[in-house]
Amino acid sequence: MTDHGHGAAADEAPAAGPPQARPAGARDAVRLAVVIGALGVVFGDIGTSPIYTLQTVFSPSDPHPVPVSTQNVYGVVSLVFWSVMVIVTVTYVLLAMRADNEGEGGIMALITLVGRWSSQRGRRAAVALTALGIFGASLFFGDSMITPAISVLSAVEGLKVVEPSLDDAVVPITAVIIVVLFVVQRRGTAAVGRIFGPIMILWFVAIGACGVVGIADHPAILRALWPSYALGFLFGHIGTAFFALAAVVLAVTGAEALYADMGHFGRRAITRGWLFLVFPACVLSYFGQGALILADSSNISSPFFLLVPHWGRWPMVLLATAATVIASQAVITGAYSVASQAARLGYLPRLRIAHTSESTIGQIYVPWINWLLMVSVLTLVFAFRSSAALAFAFGMAVTGTITITTLLFFYVARAKWGTPLWLIATGAILLLTVDLLFVAANLTKLVHGAWLPLLIGITAFTVMTTWQRGREVVTAERAEHEGSLREFVDQLRSGERPVLQVPGTAVFLNRGKRTAPLAMRANVERNHVRHEQVVILSIETETVPRVPADRRIVVDGLGYADDGIVHVTARFGYMETPDVPGTLALLDPADTEGPLLLDDASYFLSTIELRRGQAPTMAPWRKRLFIATSHITADAAEHFGLPRDRTIIMGWHIEV
């Protein structure tokens, strides 16, 4: 998964005028540009898997190594090909990408679909499936930490093939590249993104061409296209093949990105890029490497780089490094997007988000996530020190996410589309059997590193579910302190609360219209004043990526048309950034009981200081975790785009 927001189904949307008015050449040029853009963002992770997959399968350092023999090489190459075919082409490209949430894909979008449809079938199903989806999203954070480490390490390790004396320089060079990669994130990817596509095209052409050369030397390797070789290896050598699956799964890393980036470029562009360039290039590379290993078993040390002619190895190392940086960039921005969506859906606190492009809303930078990832990636590089060692950990995150995505997809297919049960059962049994075989194989690597993504996933899952539960507790507690908004307005209207009315406009941000804002209540009860025009504004984040303009604002006069107090609900999608002043500027004075003086308006925020109480709302350790997590909450004024010189913050204590 990578950064979001290039627009749903961009390859299908016309730039101007009706589609029939555009010349065929112009339409083709637009589609080609979108496909090239997808190549630069979507396929970095899966497109760099050939660097380390076969090397890891036959690695002597593996606790369950696959012996090099003609039969095993044919079996492994066939198993890699059919794994990619079943998991990537069938599960993701042909099936999962048809389940979109208003054009957006990825596991967070799938979670919202599951929640929407499972809620009609019972709360237990909704809770269980949503929790499973959140765990899948949590595993993605482990993927986001391991991908930059293993990808850049595997590329820089090519130096050992070109010049063995540079072995000791691999880890320091990798660390420097990673630090630079994370430091430049705040500048955004817009400028660099324009060259990502051409670089990845060059990458896929190069690895495909090298694969053709290897196949030409041993064309019999093409027999591995026949599934009998994969099945024969899997069931004829079950002991060896089962353990090999833990490394074979590396060929499908990045499959989730195809689904997650559907909202950027559209299903059509991603499908074309995969079927016509990425898939053929990767297959040619795998088969070429297999042919090379058949020619000389010592080539298992680095079959990818040894497949390249001597004169081309230095350029290939540089190209591989660029490609793996792109792969890392994709997964880093994907982590930003997942964290941002999770925060909007209530599973993480509000995070500070910087938009790095004026034209592309989805290009975001989340500082807290960025520095957390950088420290984590560097720790992995220095702890594992080789791509082979990291590979044992990598597969667990990938297989876990793929299995959960497959399961949730079939549930949506049944609940949303009414797909016949026999067809659902057949497809689910076949695909989940494959997925669970990979999961089981990776569990055998638990003590060799597979525990790491599980630990990261469990930690992230615990944080997100604790935050969600803590928010529910705080919301209930706040409701008691705030009281009914309608009753509060009635009291102001009746004169029960003598207050001085001052000129100007006050905007109070509130969680809804059922309760009175704490800041407004404090202003009336403590200061005995209210403004002439009062807007109580609630921001609602819906479980769709974007909200149309005609559904953006709802105004409620709260029972009176002449008291100057209105409630405004502003709806935003989870991919959008709330802009309070900009939203208020869209209001019609006729709906707000007079014109709002926004140029001089005062904005009031209610802040909560959390304290650990004695009520049995959560376990004591979860209370401490919830309070600790609250400290990373972003500044509300900045998040909502409020002018700092006209923002007043009023505090309150709440026990959890």
N, C-alpha and C positions, 0 to 999 in steps of 0.2 A: 504494500500500500504506500502512495506518495501524495504530494500537496494537491488540494482540491480547489475547484472553483472556476475552471475555464469555461463553464457553461454546459448544461446538460445537452447531450447529443449534438455537440458542436458541428459534427461532420454532416448533420442532416439539416441544420438551420440555415436558411438563406441569409445572405449578407444584406441584401436590399431588394425590394420589389418581390413580386411573385416568382416562385421557382421557375415557371415556364418562360419568364422573361429573360432569364440568364442564359447566355450561350453555353453550349455543351463544353467548350474548352475552358470557360471560366469555372464551371461547376467541377470539372475534373481537376483543375488547378487547386481549388479550395480543398477538395477531398484529399489530394496528394499532400498539401501542406499540413492538413490535420493528421494524416497518417505519419508524416515525418515528425511532427510534434509528439505524437504518441510514442514513436520509436525512441525519442530522446528522454521521455519521462517514465514510461510504463515498463519497459522491458530491460532496464539496467540490471536488476537483480537476477532474473531468470536467464538473461542473456550472458551473464558472466559465470554461470554455473559450470560450463565445460572446463573452466580453468582447474577446478579441484575435484570434480565428481569421481571420474575413473581413477584418478590418483589416490583418492581416499579409499575407494572400494578395494584396491589391491595393495594398500599400504601395509608394509610389514609391521608397522607400529600399532596397527589395529589389534585390539585384544582378541578379535575373531577374524583373522586375515583370510582372504579368499586366495587359495593357491592359484598360481598362474599356469593355466593349461589351455589348449585350444578350445576344448569344450566349455570351460568356464568363461573364457573371453567372449565366445559367441553368446553364451547364456546371459552374461552381465550386460553386454551391449544391447541385446534384445530386450532384457528386462528394463533397462533405462528407456529405450524407445517406447515400449508399451506403457510404462508408468507415466511418461510425459503425455502420451496419447490419451490415456484414460483420465488422469487427474486434471491436466491442464486443458486439453482440447475438449473432452467430453464434459467433465464436471464443471469447469469454469466457463469456457468459451461458448459451448453449446447450451448449457443448462443455467448455471448460477447467474450469468449476466442477463438473463431474461427476467430476473427478479430484481427490479429497481425501485427505489423510493423517490418518485418524482425525478427520475433521471440519474440519481446518485446510486452508487454501488458501495461495496465494502461491508464488512461485518457490522459496523455501527448502523448503517442504513438497513441491513437485514434484521438487526435487533428491533428496530422500530416497526418494521413490517410484521415481525413475529408478535410483538406486543399488541399491535393493532388487531390482528386476526385471532390471536389466541385468547384475548380478553373476552371475545364473544363465546368462547367455549369453556370458560371457567377460569377463576383466578389462579388456581394451582398450576394449570398449564402455562399461564402467562408468566408467573413468577419463576417457575422451573426453567422454561426455555429462555427467558430473558437473562437469568443468572448464568446459564450455559453460554449464551452469547457474550456476556460481559467477561467471562473467563477467557473466551476466545480472543476478545479484544485485548485482554490483559497479556495473553501470550504474545500478541503482536509487539508489545513493548520489549519483550525479551528478544524477539526477532530484530527490532530496531537497534538493539545494543550489539547483537552478534554480527549482523550483516556487514556494517562498516569494518569491523575488526577482521572477519574472515575474508572479505572481498579484497580489501587493500593488502592484507598480508599475502594472500595467494598471488596477487599480481606482482608485488615487490619481490616475492620469492623467485620470480623469474630471473633475477640478478644472479642467483646461484648457478643457474644453467649457463648463463652467458659468461660469468666470471666467478668461479667457485670461491675465490678469496674474499668475495663480498658477503659471505654468509653472515658474519657478525654484524653487518650493517643493516640487515633486513628489518629488524625490530625498531632501531632508532629512526630509520627512514620512514617506516610505517607510522610511527608515532608523530613525526613532524607533519606528514601529510594529513593525518587525522586532526591535529590541532589547527592547522590552517583551514581545513574544511569547516570546522565548527566556528572558528573565529569569523569567517566571512559570511556566515549565515545571516547576520543582521543586515547585510547589504542586499539580501534578496537574491532570487534566482532568475530574475527577468533577463538581465544582460547575458548571463552565462547560458541560460536556457535556449537562446537562439542558436547556439552551436552544438547543443546536446544531440539533436537529431542527426545532423551530418556525421558527427563522430561515431554515433552508434551504427549508422548505416555502413560506414567504413569498417567498423568492428565486425559486424555480421558478414560482410563480404569477405573480409580477411580470414575469419575463422572457417567460413564455408569453403573458401579456396584452398586453405591448408588441408581441410578434411578431404577434398576431392583428390589432392595429391596423394594423401595416405591411402585412400581407397583404391586409386589407380595401381598402387604397388601390390595390393592384396584384395582384388575385387570380390573374392569369395566372402568377405565380411558382410556383404549385402544380404547374404542368406539370413542374417540375424533379424531382418525385417519380418520374417515369418514368425508368428507368435508361438509356434511349437518349440522354438529354442528357449524362449522365456519360460514357458510352462514346463518344459523338460528340465531346465536348470532348477526351477523353483520346487518342483515335486520330486525330481530325481535326485537332487542333492539338498534336501530340505534343511539339513543342519547348516550347511555352508550358505545356502541362498537366503535363509531366514535372517541370519546375522548381516548378510550383505545388504538387505533392504534398508538398514540404518544409514548406509552411505548412498545407496541408489536414490533415496529421497532428496538428496541434495540437488538432483536434476530438476526438481519442481519447485525449488525455493523461488519466491517471487510470484507464485501463481495467484496469491491473494491480491497482488498489485493490479493484475489484469482486471479484476472485479472492482477493486477500490477506485481505480481511475476511470471507470466508465463515465462518470459525470464530467470528466474533463473533455473527453474527445468523442464520446459516443461509442456504442457497441460496435457499429460497423467499422470504424477506423481501427479499433483495437483488433477486431477479428481479422481484418485484411492484413494488418502489420504482422500478426502472429502466423497466419497461414501461408503468406506469400514470401516472408523474409526470415523472421525470427526462428520459427519451427524448423524450416529446411536447413538454415545455417547451423543451428545447434545439433541437429541430427547428423549432418555431414561431419561436424567436428567430432562427435562421439564415435561415429563409425571409423573416421580416419585415425583417431587415437587407438581404437580397438585393433585396426590393421597394424599400427606401429608396434603395439605390444605383442602381437602374433609374430612379427618379424624378429623381435628381440625382447625377451622378458625383462631385461634390465631397464627398459624404457618406462617401467611403472614408476620410476622416481619422479618423473615430470612429463607425462605423455603429451600434455597440451603444448608446452614450449618446445619439446623435442620434435614435435610434428612440424615446426616452423623451420625452413631452411636456415643455415648458419648466418647468411647475410641479412636475414630478416628478423633475427631474434631481439636485437636491441630495439628496433622500431616496435616490435610486438610487445616487449615489456612496457614501453612508454604508452602504447595504445591500450594495453590491458590495464595499466594504472589509471588512465583517463576513464576507461569504461567502468572500472570498479568505483572510482570516485563518483561517477554519475549514478551508479547503483546505490551507493551510500547516500548520496544527495536525495534520491528518490525516497528511500526508507526513512530518512531523517524528517523530511517534510511530511511524510505520511504519519509519523509519530506526532508532529505538530497538529495535524488535522484530526487524528483520533482523540488527542487530549482536548482539543478545542470542542469537538462534538460531544465528548463525554461531559465536559463542563456545562455545556448548554443543556444537556439532557439531565443534569443534576447528579452525575456520578463523580464529579471532581469540583473543587472550589473554582470560583471565577479566576481565570488566569490572565496575566497581562499579555496581550496579543498585539503585535505590531504588523500592520499591513505593508508589504514591501513593494507593492506595485499599484500605481494609480489606475491601471486599466484592467488588472486581473485580481478580483477580490479574493480568490482562493490562495494567493501567494502570501503566506503569513509566516511570522517568526515569533516563537514563544520562548522567551529567554530562559525561564526556569527549566523547561524541558530540554532546551539546547545544552545548558551546562551540565545537567544531570546525565544526559546521554554522553557528552564528551568524557566526563570522568569515568563513566561506566565502560565506554569503549576502550579507553586507554588502559584501564585496569585489566580488561580481558586480554589486550595485546601483550602486556607485560607478564600476565599470569600464565597464559597458554603458549605464547611465543611462536606458534606455527599454525597454519591453516588446518593441517591434519588433526591437531589436538582440538581445535575449536569445532571441527566438523562433528565430533561426537556430541557436542552440545546443541549444534544448530538444528539437527533433524527434529528434535523434540518439539520445539516451538512451531516449526512448519507443519508437522503432521497433526499436532493438536488443533491448530487453527483450521486446517483443511477439513478435518473430520467434523468439527463443529459447524463449519459453513455448509458442508454437505447435508448434515442432519437438519439444520434450520431451513435450508432450501426446500427439502422434501416436505417439511411441515407447511411452509408457505404455499407450495404447489398444491397440496391437498386442501388447505383452508381457504386460500384466495381464489384459486382457479378451478377447484373441484375436480382435479385430475382423478381418474378412476383409481380406486384403492389397489387393484391388482397391479396396475402399472407403477404406482408409487412403491408398492412393496417390492416388485421385481427390481426396479432401478436402485432403490435404497439398499437392498440386500447386496446387490452386485458391487456398487460403489463403496458402501461402507465396509464391506469385507476387505476390499483393497486398502482403504484408509486405515482400518483397524490392524491389518497386518503390519503396516508401516509403524503405527503407534507401538504395537507389541515389540517389534524389532528394536525400536529406539529405546524402549524401556530396559532392554538388556544393556544399554550403555549408561544406565543410571549412575553408576559409581564412577564412570569415566568422563562425566561432564554433562550428561543429559539432565542431571538434577538442577543445573543452573537455570535454564529457561523455565522449568517448573517452579523453582523458587521465586524467580522474577514474576511469573504469572500469578502465583498464589499471593505474593506481596501486593501486586497491583490490584488484584481482585479484592483483597481484604480492605485496601485503602478505599476503593471505589464504593464497595457495598457499605462500608462503615460511614463514609461521607453521606451516602444516600439516606441511611437510617438516621444519622445525626441531624440531617436537614429536616426530616419528618418530626423529630423530637423538638427541635428549635421552632419549627413552624407552629406546632401545637402550643408551645409555651408562649410564643409571641402573640398568638391569637387571643390568649387570656389577658395579656397586658394591654393589647391594642383596643379590644372591644369592638362592637359593631359600628361600622362606618355610617350606616343609615341613622342609627340612634344618635351618633355624635353630631351629624349634620342637623338632625331634628332639634337637638338641644341648642345648637348655635342659632337656628332659625327662631326658636321660641323665646330666646333671650335668657334661658336658664343660666347660661354662662356669659356674664357680662364681659365683652371684649371690645377693644378699640380697633376700628377698621382703618388700615393705613393704605395709601395709594400704592399701586404697583401690582406686579404679577409674581406669585409664588408657585413653584412647581415642587411637589412632594413625590418622591419615588416610593412606590409601595408594591407589595407582593400581589395584590389583587384588590377587589372592591368590596370584599366582605368585612374587612377590618380597617380601622382608622390608622393612618401612618403614625408611628411613635413620635416622629419629629413634629408633626402637626399638633398632636395631642399635647406634647410638652410645650409647644409655642403658645397654645391657648391657655393651658392650665398654669404654667409658670410665668409666662410673659404677658398674658392677657391681651394678646393682639392677634389679628389675622389680616391678610392682604385683601385688597379689593377683588382681585381675580385670583382664584385658587384652582390649580390643576393637580389632581391626584393621578399620577401616571403609573400604570402597571405594564411591565414588559413581559410578554409571554413568548417563550420559545417553543415553537411547534415541532412536531416530529416529521417535518419535511425540510428539504434543503433551503428553499426560499419561499417567501409568501408573496403572492401577487399584490400589486399596488392597491387594487380595489378591495382587498381584504386586510390592508395594513392597520387601519384605525377604526375603533369603535368608541363613540362618545355617549356617555350616560349623564344626564342632568341630576341624578340622585334625588329625584322627586320634586325639585323646584327649578323654575326657569328664570328666576330673577335674583338669586342669592350670590351669583358669581362663583359658585363652586361646582366643578364638573369632574367627572372621572373619565380618563382616557385610557383605553387598552390599546397598546401598540404590539402588533404581532410580528415576529421575525422567525425566519427559518434557522435551523441549527448551523447553517453555513454562513449566516449573515452576521454583521456586527451592528449592534444597536447604536443609533445616532439620535440622542434625545432632542437636541435643539433642531436638527434637521427634520425630525418627525413632527415636532410641534409646529414648525413653520407650514406644514401641509394642512393644518386645521382651518376650517371655515369659521370666521367670527360669529356667524349665525348659530353655530353649534356650541360655541364656548361662552354664550351669554355676554358677548362683547369681545372686542379685539384684545389679543394678548400682547403685552409690551415685552416681547422676547429680547429685545436689545438690552433691556435693563432688568430682566427677570432674575429672581433669586431662586436657587435650587437647594432643596433641603434633603439630606440623606440621614437615615437612621442606621447607626452602626451598633453592632452587638458585641459585647465582651463576654466570652464564654467562660463559665466556671464549672468545675466538676461537682455535681450534687450527689445526694444520697438516694434519689429516686432510682428504682430498678429499670431504667429505660434501656441501658446497654450494660455489657460487662465493663468493669472498671478499666481494663486495658483498652477497650474500644473507645471509651470516653476520652482517655488520654490521647489515643491516636487521632480521634476526631478533632480535639482541641489543637493538637500539634499541626494537623493538616490545615486547619483554618488560618494558620499564620502565613501560608503562601498565597492567600487570597489577594487578587490584584486590587489596586486602588479603584474604587467604584466611580469616582469622578472621571478618571481617565478612561475607564472601560466604556462608560456611557457617553463620552464626548462632552462632558460638562465644562463650562468655563470656570476655572479654579478661583478666580477673583470674585465670583458670585455664587459660590457653593458653600453652604453651611452644613456642618456635620454635627449631629447630636447623638450621644451615646446612651447605651442601656446595658444592664447586666442580665444575663440569663443563665440558669443552671441546667446542665444536661445530666 
